[in-house]
Structures are given as C-alpha cells and as structure tokens.
Amino acid sequence: MKKTVFKLCFLAFLGLSVSCTEDTIESERVEEVENFNQELLTTYQINDVIKNSLQQNGKFYWKDASLQMLWSASQHGQNVITIGYGNSENDFEKLGTSKSSDIEKQLLKIIADNESNPVEKTLIYSDPVLNIIDVIVKDQKTLYALRKNSNIRYIEPGDYRFFQYEAENGTMKSSSSGSSGCGFDAQTLSSADYTSISPNAKVPWSFYKHNIPNAWSKSTGSGITIGVIDSGVSPNQSLLGSNFNNGDSNGRSVQKYGTYVDSIWPWSTSTDGPNDQCGHGTSMTATATAPRNNKGLPVGVAYNANLISYRAAANVVLEGYHEQKGVQNAFVGLGNNTAVKVISMSMGHIFSVGRIEDGVRYANNRGKLIFCAGGTSTSFTNFVGVIFPAWMSETVAVTGIKEGSGYNKCSNCHSGNEIDFTVVMERSASGNTAPVLSYYENQSDYVGGSSVATATTAGIAALVWSKNPSWNKDQVLNKMKQSSSLYPNKSSEYGYGNVNASLAVQ
C-alpha cells in the first residue's frame, strides 16, 4: 500500500515537474518572440525614449532600454557594442577580477556562436586595464544571449550620436548642449572685470567673490598637480607651455597628452596629439593654472600648481566612440599618475556612458578628487538637470551662478540635487563672464557656464591641498564644504554654495 502511494506521489511530482518545465520552455519562447523584434527603430524614436526618460527621471541608462532599442541604436552606430564585464557590478578592473581573460573569451564565444563573422573580425578593442571590450554585433539574438550572461555589467551602443541625430531629425533647437562649446575668439577685457596685481597680472572679478586673492597669502597650489581632461591646450599660448613658469609662478611643470582619435572608424588608434583644436580646453587649464604673469594677462586660481592636460575629446559633448574612449583613457592615465591630486573635467553627456563611469571610478579609487561640470545649455535646461558624469557619487558637481544676493543660476547653467558647489561667474549688470587667457599669445578672453565654475573649484581644491599636503581627498573636500556659504545645510539646487577659498586654507 505504501509503495503504491509513493508511486502515485512520485508520478504526480514527475507530472508537475514536466508541466513546470514545459511552462518554463514556453515562457522562454514567448520571451524570445517578444524580444526579437527586428524592426529597426529610427533615431527619432530612440532619441524620444531618451528624452522622455530624462524628463521623468533626470537620467537615462542603456540598461533600461529594450532589446529592440539597444539593437537599433547599435545598428545606427556602425554595429559597435561596448561590453563591461566582471564578477559583480563593481568589478571593473582587470587586476581585481579573477579569470578576467576567461570571462572575455566566454563572451567572445557567445558572440561567435550567434554571429556570422569570426572573432578576429568581431573584436575591435580589449582594454588593458578595465574590464571592457568593444565588438561588432549585428544580430539581435547575440545581444539577447549576452544580456542573460551573469558576467555582464553593461551592454551599450558604442557609437550612438544623440545630438547628431537630433540635428538631422530637425528636433534640436539652438543649444550649447548640442553644440561644440568651441571658440577661438579673443576679447578686450572691461576694466571693471579685473584688478591688476604684481608683477603685472589681472585677477578676474569672479575670484574676489570667493576670496581667492586673500587665500594666496597662505597657498598658491605649490606641490599639487591638477589634471585637466578637455580638448587640450593651445600650442599658441606660451603661458600654458614654454612660459608656464612666468612672473610669480615658478618651479612647476606642465605635461600634455592626447587620447582622442579623430576618425569615424572605431578601429582607428592614432591620436591627433595634445593640441587644442577647439579652444575650450585652453580656457579651462588657464582658469585653473595660468601663471601669475608679468604680461598683463589673467592669472589662474592655483598659479603655482603643476598641470597635466589631456586632449580627450574634440569638444565638450562626449558623443561618439572615440570621444568616450578618449575620456575613459584620460581618467585611467591620471588615475595611474601618483603625482595627480585633482582632476577637472568640464565636459559631459546627457546620458550615462559605462566606459566613462569605469574610468571615473578607477581614478576615484586611487585617491583623486574629481570635479565635473553640472551642465551648460539653453533649450535643454528645462528638462535636463545635472549631466553625466557630474551626477555620479564619485565626482564633485559644480555649476555657475549670477552675481548678486541669493542664488540664481547663470543664464545657461544647470542645477539639481547632485550639485555640490557653485561659482559666481556671470555679472549682473553687463552679463560678462570670467576673464581668462585666450587661445592666442598675448590675448585675453571671457569664459562662462558650469565649465569655468568647475575649473575654478578644482583650482581652489589645489590651494587647500597645497596648504595641507598630508590630507586625503575626503579631508580636502570636507574642508571645502565647511568653508562654503550654505554649510552645514545643502541646497536641493546649489549644494553647499560658494566656497570661501580664504577660509578653506586657514
């Protein structure tokens, strides 16, 4: 009797198991049918999803995109896919990953099993430091198989150009978020916008709003190296080159590197060098480190700090494969440089880029204090808050505000709860911004937005660190917070407000 009951129970269990297995298989088939929608979405449709996410959530991540959208975006971007892999979400360094090589081979096999091309025609790039590979993927089922793999941290289209498609679709209004941010103009400075000091330098009016000149009696940035990731430095501005030690600036060094590859082809590897071909990078390095010169030109915040400049992108919008890869490599390079304490980057994008995230975290893990621009635009300001990577917890986000009482963001600056500091950089009466060295020798210019705010704050951080060389980045950042106008409270739009540099170096 017991045997009969057991047999019946076993058969019932077996039947239930078979039924469950069949249900699972059927469920997976339904999932595949639902997900393998090979209809190519237009760039208009893809951009619309991105903009809706920004409006609703303030952020967009490719991990939230449907399989169809991810595949469509990659199709529009030369079929390039960037894969971040690892044993966990935070496992992004090759040295820290067990069997990193095995995981990479496993992923390449998945791709080979689902694609018609052999591996040698699939793999574009394998990063030597980070767990990242760039591959050519044409079949949607390949992305499906990869997304199901437990060693995948992210899969993103490697060359999707949001702003280019906005322009092509006629949906982008005039906006510096979608423009280059470049300019080679030189302007004569209004006498109301600077004060002359010895030996013959001009102090920008904005520096006085943060008590930077008073801080110079205690610290000038000596012994600290600032890394600037931008469009490079002008070869025509000797005060950021051969004449870096001029006037009261002495005993310091400047190094220039290039990680940007100027090519439409993702497999190209030759960079176009360290020289600025935009103008933006020159303005940012000058704001942070220009010498206290004897040529009657604007001085930088940390005029005795060392400088390492990276030409990592063509302009301020980090769009496209080579700009994003260039920025990632710049962060890794600065992260590996033990002399670097502070990193300033006044560039970004409106959505997350996994490889740049990895680069930022790599540098952060090596003790670098990273400042990023909160965003500068016009037509996108209404629905885009703080941009990427300034919204990351590993970065310090900065934006610009207008001169006057209270806090009013500059005409085209972004704000939001990720902002940590503000810089006064727009005059209330004239609308003039901050004086800076020009791209050209013996000339000056004006520069504004969250860009100059970021470079200014990075310079203040160098002053604080120079005064306290034994401190780590957290101690420097805490001192800056404690020396800010809104501390200990934090505004939902403007963070801790304006840093008082003189108080910060006490």
LINFENKA-V640001 format. One record per residue. SS is DSSP state (h for helix, s for strand, l for the rest). PHI is phi in whole degrees, 0 to 359 (NA if undefined). OMEGA is omega in radians with two decimals (NA if undefined). Layout:
ss-><SS;SS>
phi-><PHI;PHI>
omega-><OMEGA;OMEGA>
This chain:
ss-><l;h;h;h;h;h;h;h;h;h;h;h;h;h;h;h;h;h;h;h;h;h;h;h;h;h;h;h;h;h;h;h;h;h;h;l;l;l;l;l;l;l;h;h;h;h;h;h;h;h;h;h;h;h;h;h;h;l;l;l;l;h;h;h;l;l;h;h;h;h;h;h;h;h;h;h;l;l;l;s;s;s;s;s;s;l;l;l;l;l;l;l;s;l;l;l;l;l;l;h;h;h;h;h;h;h;h;h;h;h;h;h;h;h;l;l;l;l;h;h;h;l;s;s;s;s;l;l;l;s;l;s;s;s;s;s;l;l;l;h;h;h;h;h;h;h;h;l;l;l;l;s;s;s;s;s;s;l;l;l;l;h;h;h;h;h;h;h;l;l;l;l;l;l;l;l;l;l;l;l;l;l;l;l;l;l;l;l;l;l;h;h;h;s;s;s;s;l;l;l;s;s;s;s;h;h;h;h;l;l;l;h;h;h;h;l;l;l;l;l;l;l;l;l;s;s;s;s;s;s;s;l;s;l;l;l;l;h;h;h;l;l;l;l;l;l;l;l;l;l;l;l;l;s;s;s;s;s;l;l;l;l;l;l;l;l;l;l;l;l;l;l;l;l;s;l;l;l;l;h;h;h;h;h;h;h;h;h;h;l;l;l;l;l;l;l;l;s;l;l;l;l;l;l;l;s;s;s;s;s;s;l;l;l;l;l;s;l;l;l;h;h;h;h;h;h;h;h;h;h;h;h;h;h;h;l;l;l;l;s;s;s;s;s;s;l;l;s;s;l;l;l;l;h;h;h;h;h;h;h;h;h;h;h;l;l;l;l;s;s;s;s;s;l;l;s;l;l;l;l;l;l;l;l;l;l;l;s;l;l;l;l;l;l;l;s;s;s;s;s;s;s;l;l;l;l;l;l;s;l;l;l;s;l;l;l;l;l;s;s;s;s;s;s;s;s;l;l;l;l;l;l;l;s;s;s;s;l;l;l;l;l;l;s;s;s;s;l;h;h;h;h;h;h;h;h;h;h;h;h;h;h;h;h;h;h;h;l;l;l;l;l;h;h;h;h;h;h;h;h;h;h;l;s;l;l;l;l;l;l;s;l;l;l;s;l;l;s;s;l;h;h;h;h;l;l>
phi-><NA;298;296;295;297;299;297;297;297;297;296;295;297;298;297;295;295;299;298;296;297;297;296;296;299;297;297;294;294;299;300;295;298;292;275;275;266;278;290;284;288;282;296;297;294;295;298;297;296;299;294;296;295;295;292;274;244;81;213;220;237;294;297;272;283;292;300;298;292;298;296;298;297;291;297;286;248;63;65;277;238;258;241;258;235;158;284;205;299;263;264;243;255;299;295;267;255;286;59;302;297;294;297;299;296;298;292;294;291;301;294;297;291;249;247;276;278;290;303;295;257;257;279;269;204;238;291;284;246;257;281;221;229;246;224;263;230;246;260;296;294;294;297;299;295;293;298;276;283;289;267;272;268;200;230;223;295;276;216;273;248;305;289;298;289;300;294;296;276;71;256;259;281;303;199;285;294;259;254;285;75;269;179;244;292;239;229;282;283;291;297;281;256;202;233;277;225;292;282;182;250;253;266;301;305;294;296;290;291;239;55;293;301;294;292;296;290;246;201;236;92;302;86;254;252;257;260;246;259;197;264;101;235;297;285;263;244;293;292;246;213;295;251;299;265;221;64;270;260;206;69;237;235;229;232;231;229;228;239;269;255;271;205;278;267;296;276;292;232;278;281;262;92;268;283;292;241;230;107;294;298;299;298;288;295;293;302;279;224;305;292;282;272;249;250;72;239;298;266;267;296;255;284;243;279;281;230;236;253;241;277;252;207;282;205;278;266;278;245;100;303;288;291;292;292;298;292;304;293;293;297;295;299;290;297;277;269;294;285;286;249;240;238;237;223;257;224;174;215;273;228;290;234;303;293;289;306;298;297;299;293;298;293;299;295;256;83;275;265;251;251;228;288;287;126;224;196;239;292;272;302;296;231;257;273;291;273;274;267;298;282;290;291;278;245;254;266;230;224;256;229;275;295;126;285;76;238;228;298;298;305;227;264;270;217;161;288;274;294;255;219;235;227;285;218;229;289;288;273;276;80;296;257;269;295;204;299;276;296;256;301;62;228;238;202;243;216;223;74;291;298;293;298;292;297;296;293;298;296;298;300;295;298;295;290;297;289;229;296;274;286;260;296;293;293;296;295;296;297;295;298;295;262;260;291;259;298;270;278;234;290;288;242;234;59;270;82;278;279;268;298;296;291;291;259;293>
omega-><-3.13;-3.14;3.14;3.12;3.14;-3.13;3.12;3.12;-3.13;3.13;3.11;3.12;-3.14;3.11;3.12;-3.14;3.12;3.13;3.14;3.14;3.13;3.11;-3.14;3.13;-3.14;3.12;3.13;3.11;3.11;3.13;-3.13;3.13;-3.14;-3.04;-3.11;3.05;-3.02;3.09;-3.08;3.06;3.09;3.08;3.07;-3.13;-3.14;3.14;3.13;3.10;3.13;-3.12;3.10;3.10;3.12;-3.14;-3.06;-3.01;-3.09;-3.10;2.99;3.06;3.13;3.11;3.14;-3.12;3.05;3.11;3.12;-3.13;3.12;-3.14;-3.13;3.13;3.13;3.10;3.11;-3.10;3.05;3.12;-3.11;3.08;3.03;-3.12;2.97;-3.07;3.14;-3.13;3.13;-3.11;-3.10;-3.10;-3.02;-3.14;-3.12;-3.11;-3.10;-3.06;3.05;3.11;3.12;-3.14;3.14;3.12;-3.14;3.11;3.12;-3.13;3.11;3.09;3.09;-3.14;-3.13;-3.13;-3.07;-3.11;3.14;-3.12;3.04;-3.08;-3.09;3.08;-3.11;-3.08;3.09;-2.99;3.00;-3.05;-3.11;-3.05;-3.06;3.11;-3.08;2.94;3.04;-3.04;3.00;3.13;-3.12;-3.05;-3.11;-3.12;3.07;3.11;3.11;-3.14;3.14;-3.12;-3.13;-3.09;-3.06;-3.13;3.13;3.02;3.07;2.99;-3.09;2.99;-2.99;-3.06;3.12;-2.99;-3.06;-3.04;3.06;-3.12;3.06;3.14;-3.13;-3.13;3.13;-3.09;-3.11;3.06;3.11;-3.08;3.09;2.99;-3.11;3.10;-2.98;-3.02;-3.08;3.08;-3.11;-3.08;2.97;-3.12;3.01;-3.08;3.01;-3.12;3.12;-3.01;3.10;3.02;-3.14;3.09;-3.14;-0.06;2.99;-3.08;3.08;3.07;3.12;-3.14;-3.08;-3.14;-3.11;3.11;-3.13;3.11;3.13;3.12;3.08;-3.14;-3.09;3.09;-3.13;-3.11;3.09;3.12;-3.10;3.08;-3.12;3.08;3.09;3.03;3.13;3.09;-3.06;-3.10;3.12;-3.12;-3.12;3.04;-3.10;-3.12;-3.03;3.13;3.02;3.14;-3.06;-3.13;-3.12;3.03;-3.09;3.12;-3.13;3.07;-3.08;3.05;-3.09;-3.03;3.02;3.10;-3.09;-3.12;3.07;3.09;-3.11;3.09;-3.10;-3.11;3.05;-3.08;-3.08;-3.11;3.07;-3.05;-3.08;3.14;3.13;3.01;-3.04;-3.00;3.13;3.07;-3.08;-3.11;-3.08;-3.12;3.10;3.13;-3.09;3.12;3.12;3.12;-3.08;-2.89;-3.11;-3.07;2.98;-2.84;3.08;-3.06;3.13;-3.10;-3.08;3.10;3.07;-3.08;-3.11;-2.94;3.02;3.10;3.00;-3.12;2.91;-3.09;3.04;2.89;-3.04;-3.09;-3.14;-3.13;-2.96;-3.13;-3.03;-3.04;3.09;-3.00;-3.00;3.08;-3.12;3.07;3.11;3.11;3.09;-3.12;3.09;3.10;3.11;3.13;3.12;3.09;-3.12;-3.13;-3.05;-3.13;-3.06;3.08;-3.02;3.05;3.11;3.07;-3.13;3.10;3.11;3.14;-3.13;3.04;-3.06;3.06;-3.01;-3.08;3.08;3.03;-3.14;3.12;3.11;-3.12;3.09;3.14;3.12;-3.14;3.12;2.96;-3.13;3.08;-2.93;3.10;-3.13;-3.10;-3.14;3.09;3.12;3.14;3.06;-3.02;-3.12;-3.09;-3.06;-3.10;3.05;3.10;3.11;-3.06;3.07;0.06;-3.12;-3.13;-3.14;3.13;-3.13;-3.13;3.05;-3.05;-3.07;3.03;-3.10;3.10;-3.14;3.04;3.11;-3.12;-3.14;-3.10;3.07;-3.08;-3.12;-3.00;-3.11;-3.12;3.08;3.04;-3.12;-3.01;3.07;3.14;3.13;-3.09;3.05;3.07;3.06;-3.04;3.11;-3.11;-3.10;-3.07;-3.05;-3.04;3.12;3.13;-2.99;3.05;-3.09;3.02;3.07;3.02;-3.05;-3.14;3.05;3.11;-3.12;-3.09;3.01;3.07;-3.05;3.11;3.10;3.12;-3.13;3.09;-3.13;3.14;3.11;-3.12;3.07;3.09;3.10;3.10;3.11;3.08;-3.12;-3.09;3.09;3.11;-3.09;-2.99;-3.14;-3.10;2.98;-3.04;3.14;3.10;3.11;-3.12;3.12;3.10;3.11;3.10;-3.11;-3.12;-3.09;-2.94;-3.10;-3.12;0.17;3.10;3.09;3.13;3.11;-3.13;-2.97;3.07;3.14;3.05;-3.06;3.07;3.01;-3.05;-3.13;3.10;-3.09;-3.13;3.10;NA>
